[in-house]
């Protein structure tokens, strides 16, 4: 009789232990899954925050080993450029980023003046950087100017006269001016004209308009292509159709 009791007791304790072990394993699996779920969510949040911080820091951090368009903008303007939120407007001498696209190689700058500056970056085949600097100044009428610089950091020179196909551009300009004056004979300052460059934010090609008179008539003039060494005329526009600003 004692032998049977001992056998039943042993079987009872064995089954109880198995059940406890199975229950513990289920609890452990559940806890592990919950733990992994929490960690995964937390990690995703942390990674997203870190990427956002890195993106924001990338916009504002200067890498002196490889100059970006914001470095060149500050160098050519000889002035610190900041964000609108950080600008000290009390002194009346500030420059702020209206647009900053380091990946696209483009920035637009405004500040305590009438008008704006735009800068664009092209990497050249010879290892230098080409910087386009386009300026709009207004008061009382708007004037447009664009210069091009071959630079490597602080070193370089203006090369506007050699980087642009000016002979072909000027010949088409003179042809279009005659057509414009024929269609718009009442232009007050018909001897005044200028190019208006649209520096690219995407790609390397660049549209150019012709402005005639005291900022009176704007027409599309031509499109410039880029071969990593110089610009060339990619397309000529011959329609005398006034366009918006």
Secondary structure as UniProt FT lines:
FT   HELIX           2..60
FT   TURN            64..65
FT   HELIX           69..77
FT   HELIX           84..86
FT   STRAND          95..101
FT   TURN            102..105
FT   STRAND          106..111
FT   STRAND          115..123
FT   TURN            125..126
FT   STRAND          129..138
FT   STRAND          142..152
FT   TURN            153..154
FT   STRAND          155..158
FT   HELIX           160..163
FT   HELIX           166..183
FT   TURN            185..186
FT   TURN            188..191
FT   STRAND          193..198
FT   STRAND          206..212
FT   TURN            213..216
FT   STRAND          217..226
FT   STRAND          231..236
//
